[in-house]
């Protein structure tokens, strides 16, 4: 049932809506994500220590958003996509990322352009945009789907992958992993958004750079296999045999689904944290949307994919998920490979749990006005423990279903406010 629902959720209507939104903003902005690379790079990496106004600093905003996006999808999710969609899934992950860069820009720009100060802080994101546009039912649907997504991709997937990694590398019982993760997340949640921002500001750069270094080592060690790996990516997506045999369709489905899971552009989730930024310039905030997609999908996911493809473990190892990624790293690092991946994935998963717990709380506030936050937190922590002992494939299928449900109202909100997005962009380019 989950397999059928997952396939239905990521059928052509959902895929088409993602491509429509990304393609629309890409064309209307003159493919700014490509031709404006120098501008958005200078406005992001070049100003990490800057900031204005009250709220989270640029580095804290970026780190908290990346904490939710650079999760186990960048490690285990890519391996799942390669297993069930073949190497061609990587091609569609790239395509979705290029288009999603401008979807991400639109989300972050709108998160600052349309927000209001409340007693609890800033209010913004797709639920707020939909209410402003006169669609309260869609707003409530988005808030509900945000809560469901925080339980799926933001919770079950993360704790499941963490438990698998630590059990495979060090024999740690999955239940033990779930209990410890729940305890640590509970302590972090007690400190609110400010504590989350400070934790992620330290954690995210360390874990991202460490994983990239290890992945590049694996790829360079198998450097002679890089041309063959790249050829398999294009053949799996566009080759005659793949198209006629149905492999291209599977590659498209898993590539787009995993791409969305890794960068979240179009889900509207990261807009919930960017509306709390101390930056008052919508166009400047939009630049971070481009950088987040570039970093999470075009860089980190590509490193994971090439490490697996160049090492040859996709054809030789009867495993998937984090165990497949660990097998790739072990071809170079030996027995240390599994442990290295386990540590990186644990950090990725923990940071994603922190980021998505905040998103889920935002959904609860939108639905109830702030009531039920304690109940939500207890349920979130309980699901961390449950996710650690569940099977892998149903967990990812549930995540895909919730992602698609969340994407529909979010993308509709973006398209409803497309004129405001383009107005902000036009003002930036004057």
Secondary structure by P-SEA (a helix, b strand, c coil): caaaaaaaaacaaaaaaaaaaaaaaaaaaccccccaaaaaaaaccccccccccccccaaaaaaaaaaacccccccaaaaaaaaccccaaaaaaaaaaaaaaaaaaaaaaaaaabbbbccccccccaaaaaaaaccaaaaaaaaaaaaaaaaacccaaaaaaaaaaaaacccccaaaaaaaaaaaaaaaaaacaaaaaaaaaacaaaaaaaaaaaaaaaaaaaccaaaaaaaaaaaacccaaaaaaaaaaaaaaaaaaaaaaacccccaaaaaaaaacccccaaaaaaaaaaaaaaccccaaaaaaaaaaaaccccccccccaaaaaaaaaaccccaaaaaaaaaaaaaaaaaaaaaaaaaaaaaaaaccccaaaaaaaaaaaaaaaaaacccaaaaaaaaaaaaaaaaaaaaaaaaaaaaaaaaaaaaac
